[in-house]
Amino acid sequence: MKNFFTSLFVLVACSSAWAQWDLTFDVSPTQVSQLAFSNCMVEVVCTNPDQVWTAVNTDQGNGCGNGFWAHKQDISGNVLGSFYISLSGWDLHVNAMEQFWGDIFIAGSMTNCNTGSHEAFIMAMDNSGGFSSAYRFQGAGLAEVADLLALEPKTSSSSNFMAIGFTTSSTSGFDPFVIVFDQGLNVVSTDIYPMGGVYIPYQGVVNASNNVSIVGTVFGATEKLFMMELKKNAVPVGAYVEYTFSGKNKYRTPSLCLWGSDLLVTAQVDASTGSDIVLSELNGSGYTMNWTNTYDFKPADDGVQVFDNSGDIIVSFGSTASGTEHNGMMYLDGVGGFVGAETFQSFSNPKPVCAIQSSASADLVYQAAYFKNLLNVVEEGPNVSSNCEDPWSTQEVSLNTSEQDYPLDNTSWATEVSVTFSISNMGGDIYDCGGTGISGFKKGTVGLEEINTLDVNVYPSQTMGIINIQTQEEGAAQVAVYTMEGRLLKSENLSNGTGVIDLAGIPAGSYLLEITSEAGHHRQVVNKL
């Protein structure tokens, strides 16, 4: 996309002007709850057209038996579908999502409402929200999937997948496990890696050696980073490595990304001001640390995600620096030097941060967050101003580390049990970043033609200016034109349900036309030539 010198100029100039759209989805009275392991995630489907999926837990207010919410938009912010996924008698907790050629895989944990059994699950659904298959995996105690990744690039015709998680160990701690499965959700293998402590893996990535690098936290009096490497068939590659950070006792919610032939790893560490973001570059061979910096953003206990922005670095985070939680992004050069940062003050705070993903071109990135009954999704791109962003500045501080290698072994783990999840539609309202309701938009899987309840003749659908509107109603009606992001451009009253609206002066492109009256509503896409 940009080399360092170009992006340095762009990011400084646009550090408070990056949001393309910032939308919040309200599903009252359903509460969007704190997840058991992570917060929520964004999965960008890099196909034609691009799609943005988010998933988050829900609380229906009935105690045990809650499902989760999976939400689909296009890259203009338009809702393409919204799904509630549940299983009677179980609490479902979603932690991970992956997509490959129209197949959506979702994973996490499930708790039996009667026995308290806490098991891992993986499910598959098609791109339209249809259920395909699902399995649960019961370990010796608690079991939970933390991450999913495709083992082949999305330009491939097919791929196996790896689910990365943790389960109760024989020593009363937690050990990592992985499940390898194919695109039909047929399980290839399940493996556990005994380590003799509390080892929680968070995320994996296919590295430059075409193996899988996994990052996690070793919990104890002094928390540590650990790195392990597996072949795609889950066989260990060499030793696993533990890292201690000088003067730091906390190391939480690590994430990683491929960085050329090396890796970037970011997390939260404790600091005199509360907590800092820490970022390290690891050599791709042997995982020796090349450099480690900290940044004073007082991250919240909600997740930090690093992203390779075509040679520059973006870190997505949640912060409590202003007294309430909010989410933001930090922009760094290729050696971790601070360039710029911004936080997003959407209309309802606090909202802890969720994962960040890129579009196919890497020119756009996506961030999601939640609060009470709200899910917030932000698309980021250059040269678009917003009133809902604040610039922020800090300095990088170098940090010393030490590392130790340990042998890594594996053994077979659990067997799968088939389950069938229920999928239904979710509905609610949409607001812009200032809290203004976007009239007429509802979430759901139905198309425009299925939610239209007003008999209307609109012509032409492609125009240089005038659009004619004729309804069968004799009373008053209103017509409004919105961008595909939901921003109102103009509106008119219709006398006796008939009239025109002029698109002259509006740039060429696709727009949503909405007609409302006491008898119902009608929406359709029109094209300005």
Number of C-alpha atoms within 10 A of each C-alpha: 12 13 13 16 10 10 21 19 12 17 20 15 14 21 26 23 22 21 24 21 22 25 25 27 22 22 21 14 12 16 19 22 20 19 18 14 19 23 24 29 25 26 23 25 26 18 14 7 8 14 21 26 25 26 26 27 26 25 20 17 11 7 9 17 19 24 24 22 23 23 24 27 19 18 22 16 20 18 24 19 23 27 23 21 21 21 17 15 15 21 23 29 28 32 26 28 27 22 23 24 17 12 17 23 25 22 28 29 25 30 21 17 16 9 9 12 16 24 22 27 26 27 21 24 19 15 18 15 22 15 17 16 18 21 20 23 22 20 21 15 14 19 28 31 31 27 25 27 22 22 20 16 11 15 11 9 9 15 17 20 25 25 29 26 27 25 28 18 23 13 12 13 17 26 23 28 28 25 26 23 20 15 18 12 18 14 17 13 16 22 20 22 24 19 20 13 16 21 25 25 28 24 23 26 23 21 20 16 12 13 19 22 24 23 22 26 23 22 19 12 8 13 20 23 26 22 21 24 25 20 14 17 20 21 16 19 16 15 16 21 21 20 19 19 20 10 13 16 17 22 25 26 23 25 25 27 21 21 23 13 12 19 23 24 24 29 27 26 25 18 16 6 10 14 24 22 26 25 26 22 24 22 16 19 12 15 19 15 19 12 17 22 20 23 23 19 25 22 28 23 19 25 25 30 25 25 26 20 23 18 18 23 22 23 23 26 30 27 28 18 16 9 8 12 21 25 28 23 25 24 24 23 19 17 15 23 16 19 23 24 25 22 21 23 20 23 17 16 15 20 24 27 32 28 25 24 23 22 19 14 10 14 14 18 23 28 28 29 26 28 20 20 17 23 24 26 24 21 23 20 18 16 16 13 16 16 13 18 20 15 17 15 14 14 14 18 14 15 16 12 15 11 15 11 14 12 11 18 16 16 11 13 19 16 14 18 11 12 13 14 18 13 20 14 17 19 18 16 17 25 22 20 23 15 13 12 17 17 15 15 17 20 23 19 20 13 13 11 10 10 14 17 13 18 14 18 13 17 14 14 14 15 16 16 16 16 19 14 18 16 20 13 18 12 14 15 22 17 23 19 23 19 16 19 20 23 18 14 12 13 16 15 17 22 14 14 21 21 17 18 19 16 20 13 9 14 10 13 12 15 21 18 22 20 26 21 18 10 13 14 19 23 24 15 16 19 17 19 14
